[in-house]
């Protein structure tokens, strides 16, 4: 029975919004006076109608957690009362502006009285505008809570991938911000309603708005706490994943040591015993006279070392200096000699 009552209240509110919206859009073209205020009311009613259409669409399954709490707190009755009050205020404004319509049969004196009355009482438009604003904020918070509850149920499915999980968590963060922001705005709006203490319906209006603030606060506790716990788990997992590579990187840096030892020797001293006929000036490699050599030792911490010449790719370790398991498989290219160039040119001329 509670679900049937909630559905009937939802349809009643939607019918009131639709009827009031049609009336506003029909009458705003017939007013010669107070067009700005009527347009503001029409825009607010249209926005409330759109939000309520979204709410009635996504609140189809009335057995979810948010709708159960809303029915327990009788939120639909409070919304219906707020909408009825706003439409009653709008109807009174239309009666006061009736003589100012284009097709009105009022006399000039009646139109003058209506203009003077509207000039001194135009602030009355603020009351239905604030009422519709509270109605709109409550609907926005309810829509976000329904979507958040639906996203939480999606995350519990075992078929959700990591990319989908990340997207769902980002959506939950944004929904949490919107829900908290709407609740703060609704609380400030209820405090602002105390300015209209002269109206006879002000106490009921303030009570309804404060009741909506309390209801939204109670409904949001479980979904927001569950979403916060899931987001915190993701933050802890990401911090644990990022801490592991950094420790491995530090250990690898500690296990590798590099020693640089400058040596003042020529390339012929490093390369081993001289070959016959290689001491001539023509057979010497290009740019090898009195070259300052640097030997770089790399110690990997596990007993393995590599020794190579700084600025050169030639290995200077002797075959007997290290065991076979530590020898490099890199075969360097022999140095360029003038004799090779002369032989190559001579072969081309013979051809």
C-alpha positions in Angstrom: 0.0 0.0 0.0 2.9 2.4 0.7 4.2 1.8 -2.9 0.7 2.6 -4.3 0.5 5.7 -2.3 4.0 6.8 -3.4 3.1 6.3 -7.1 -0.2 8.2 -6.7 1.7 11.1 -5.0 4.3 11.1 -7.8 1.6 11.3 -10.5 -0.3 14.0 -8.6 2.8 16.2 -8.4 3.6 15.6 -12.1 0.1 16.6 -13.1 0.2 19.7 -11.0 3.6 20.7 -12.6 2.3 20.1 -16.1 -0.9 22.0 -15.5 0.9 25.0 -14.0 3.6 25.0 -16.7 1.0 25.1 -19.5 -0.9 27.9 -17.8 2.3 30.0 -17.3 3.4 29.5 -20.9 0.0 30.4 -22.2 -0.5 33.5 -20.0 3.0 35.0 -20.3 2.3 36.1 -23.9 -0.9 37.9 -22.8 0.6 40.1 -20.1 1.5 43.6 -20.9 3.0 44.1 -17.4 5.3 42.0 -15.1 6.6 39.9 -18.0 10.0 39.4 -16.4 8.4 37.9 -13.2 6.1 35.7 -15.1 8.9 34.4 -17.3 11.0 33.5 -14.2 8.1 31.6 -12.8 7.5 29.8 -16.1 11.2 28.8 -16.3 11.3 27.5 -12.7 8.2 25.4 -13.2 9.6 24.0 -16.5 12.9 23.1 -14.7 10.9 21.4 -11.9 8.8 19.5 -14.4 12.0 18.2 -16.2 13.6 17.1 -13.0 10.5 15.4 -11.8 10.2 13.6 -15.1 13.7 12.2 -14.6 12.8 11.3 -11.0 9.7 9.4 -12.0 11.7 7.6 -14.7 14.7 6.4 -12.6 12.6 5.7 -9.5 10.6 3.0 -11.4 11.8 0.1 -9.2 10.3 1.3 -5.9 12.0 -1.5 -3.9 15.4 0.0 -3.9 17.0 1.4 -0.7 16.6 5.1 -1.4 12.9 4.9 -2.3 12.2 2.7 0.8 13.7 5.4 3.1 11.9 8.1 1.2 8.5 6.4 1.7 9.3 5.8 5.4 10.0 9.6 5.8 6.9 10.4 3.7 9.0 12.6 1.4 6.5 12.4 -1.5 3.8 14.0 0.8 6.2 16.8 1.6 7.0 17.4 -2.0 3.3 17.4 -2.9 2.6 19.9 -0.2 5.4 22.2 -1.4 4.2 22.0 -5.0 0.6 22.7 -4.0 1.7 25.7 -2.0 3.8 27.1 -4.9 0.9 26.7 -7.3 -1.5 28.4 -4.9 0.9 31.4 -4.7 1.2 31.5 -8.5 -2.6 31.5 -8.8 -2.9 34.5 -6.4 -0.4 36.4 -8.5 -2.4 35.7 -11.6 -5.5 37.1 -10.0 -3.7 40.3 -9.0 -2.3 40.7 -12.6 -5.7 39.8 -14.2 -6.7 43.4 -15.1 -3.3 43.8 -16.9 -3.9 41.2 -19.5 -4.2 42.2 -23.2 -7.7 40.7 -23.6 -9.0 42.0 -20.2 -12.3 43.9 -20.0 -11.0 45.9 -17.0 -11.3 49.7 -17.0 -8.4 52.0 -16.9 -8.9 52.8 -13.3 -8.8 49.1 -12.4 -5.6 48.7 -14.5 -4.1 51.6 -12.6 -5.0 50.1 -9.3 -3.5 46.7 -10.4 -0.3 48.4 -11.5 0.1 50.3 -8.2 -0.7 47.1 -6.2 1.9 45.1 -8.2 4.5 47.8 -7.8 4.2 47.6 -4.0 3.7 43.8 -3.8 6.0 42.4 -6.6 8.2 40.9 -3.9 5.6 38.3 -3.4 7.0 36.5 -6.5 10.0 35.6 -4.5 8.1 33.3 -2.2 6.9 30.8 -5.0 10.3 31.1 -6.6 12.0 30.0 -3.3 9.5 27.2 -2.9 10.1 25.9 -6.4 13.9 26.2 -5.8 13.6 24.0 -2.7 11.5 21.6 -4.6 14.1 21.5 -7.4 17.0 21.0 -5.0 15.3 18.1 -3.3 14.6 16.4 -6.6 18.2 16.9 -7.7 19.5 15.3 -4.5 17.0 12.4 -4.9 18.0 11.8 -8.5 21.7 11.7 -7.6 21.0 9.3 -4.7 19.1 7.0 -6.9 21.9 7.0 -9.5 24.5 6.5 -6.8 22.6 3.5 -5.4 22.3 2.0 -8.9 26.1 2.5 -9.4 26.8 0.7 -6.1 24.8 -2.3 -7.2 26.7 -2.4 -10.5 30.0 -2.4 -8.7 29.0 -5.6 -6.8 28.6 -7.5 -10.0 31.5 -10.0 -10.7 31.6 -9.2 -14.4 32.7 -5.6 -14.0 36.1 -4.9 -15.5 38.9 -2.7 -14.1 38.2 0.1 -16.5 34.5 0.0 -15.8 35.3 -0.1 -12.0 37.4 3.1 -12.4 34.7 4.9 -14.3 32.1 3.9 -11.7 34.2 5.3 -8.9 34.8 8.6 -10.7 31.0 8.9 -11.1 30.4 8.1 -7.5 32.9 10.9 -6.4 31.0 13.4 -8.6 27.6 12.3 -7.3 28.8 12.6 -3.6 29.8 16.2 -4.3 26.5 17.1 -5.9 24.4 15.5 -3.1 26.3 17.3 -0.4 26.2 20.6 -2.3 22.4 20.3 -2.8 21.9 19.6 0.9 23.9 22.7 1.9 21.9 24.9 -0.5 18.6 23.5 0.8 19.7 24.2 4.4 20.6 27.8 3.5 17.3 28.2 1.7 15.3 27.1 4.7 17.1 29.8 6.7 16.3 32.4 4.1 12.6 31.6 4.3 12.5 33.2 7.7 12.4 36.6 5.9 8.8 36.0 4.8 7.5 36.0 8.4 4.5 38.2 7.3 2.8 35.5 5.3 0.2 33.2 6.9 1.6 30.1 5.3 5.3 30.8 6.2 5.5 28.4 9.2 4.2 25.4 7.2 6.6 26.3 4.3 9.6 26.5 6.6 8.7 23.2 8.4 8.3 21.4 5.0 11.7 22.7 3.8 13.5 21.7 7.1 11.8 18.3 6.9 13.2 17.8 3.4 16.7 18.7 4.7 16.4 16.1 7.5 15.0 13.5 5.1 17.8 14.0 2.5 20.4 13.8 5.3 19.0 10.5 6.6 18.6 8.9 3.1 22.2 9.8 2.0 24.0 8.3 5.0 24.2 4.6 3.9 24.9 5.2 0.2 27.5 7.8 0.8 29.3 5.8 3.5 29.4 2.8 1.3 30.7 4.8 -1.7 33.3 6.4 0.6 34.6 3.0 1.7 34.9 1.8 -1.9 36.8 4.9 -2.9 39.1 4.6 0.1 39.9 0.9 -0.8 40.9 2.1 -4.3 43.2 4.7 -2.8 44.9 2.2 -0.5 45.3 -0.3 -3.3 46.9 2.3 -5.6 49.3 3.4 -2.9 50.3 -0.2 -2.3 51.0 -0.7 -6.0 53.0 2.4 -6.3 55.2 1.6 -3.2 56.5 -1.7 -4.6 58.3 -0.5 -7.7 60.0 2.3 -5.8 61.5 -0.1 -3.3 62.7 -2.4 -6.1 64.3 0.5 -7.9 66.1 1.6 -4.7 67.5 -1.9 -4.2 68.7 -2.2 -7.8 70.4 1.2 -7.5 72.2 0.0 -4.3 73.4 -3.2 -5.9 75.1 -1.5 -8.9 78.3 0.5 -8.4 80.3 2.3 -11.0 84.0 3.2 -10.6 85.8 5.5 -13.0 89.6 5.2 -13.3 91.5 7.6 -15.6 94.5 6.1 -17.3 97.1 8.0 -19.3 98.1 5.4 -21.9 97.9 5.1 -25.6 95.6 2.8 -27.5 98.5 0.6 -28.6 99.3 -0.1 -24.9 95.8 -1.3 -24.2 95.2 -3.3 -27.2 97.9 -5.8 -26.4 101.2 -6.8 -28.0 102.1 -5.0 -31.3 101.7 -7.0 -34.5 104.5 -7.1 -37.1 104.3 -4.2 -39.5 101.8 -2.4 -37.4 104.2 0.2 -35.9 104.4 2.2 -39.2 102.7 5.6 -39.3 100.5 4.6 -42.2 99.1 1.5 -40.3 98.3 3.4 -37.2 94.5 4.0 -36.5 93.2 7.5 -37.2 93.6 9.9 -34.3 95.4 7.5 -31.9 98.4 9.6 -31.0 98.6 10.2 -27.2 94.9 9.6 -26.5 93.8 9.9 -22.8 91.9 6.7 -22.0 89.4 6.2 -19.2 88.4 2.7 -17.8 85.0 2.4 -16.3 84.3 -0.5 -13.9 80.6 -1.6 -13.4 80.1 -3.7 -10.3 76.6 -5.3 -10.2 76.9 -6.6 -6.6 76.8 -10.3 -7.5 80.4 -10.8 -8.3 80.1 -9.8 -11.9 82.1 -6.8 -13.3 82.4 -5.2 -16.6 85.4 -3.1 -17.7 85.2 -1.0 -20.7 86.9 2.1 -22.0 85.1 5.4 -21.6 84.1 6.8 -25.0 84.9 3.6 -26.8 83.1 0.3 -27.4 86.3 -1.9 -27.1 86.6 -4.1 -24.1 90.1 -4.1 -22.6 89.8 -7.1 -20.3 92.2 -9.8 -21.1 90.9 -13.3 -21.8 92.6 -14.8 -18.7 91.4 -12.0 -16.4 87.8 -13.2 -15.9 86.2 -16.7 -16.2 84.3 -17.8 -19.2 80.9 -17.2 -17.6 81.8 -13.5 -17.2 83.1 -12.8 -20.7 81.1 -10.5 -22.9 79.7 -11.7 -26.2 80.0 -8.3 -27.8 82.4 -8.3 -30.8 83.7 -4.8 -31.5 84.5 -3.5 -35.0 88.2 -3.2 -35.7 89.7 0.2 -36.0 90.1 1.9 -39.4 93.6 2.0 -41.0 95.1 3.9 -43.9 96.5 0.6 -45.4 93.0 -0.8 -45.7 91.9 2.3 -47.6 94.9 2.1 -50.0 94.2 -1.6 -50.7 90.5 -0.8 -51.4 91.4 2.0 -53.8 94.0 -0.1 -55.5 91.6 -2.9 -56.0 89.0 -0.6 -57.6 91.7 0.7 -60.0 92.7 -2.8 -61.0 89.1 -3.7 -61.7 
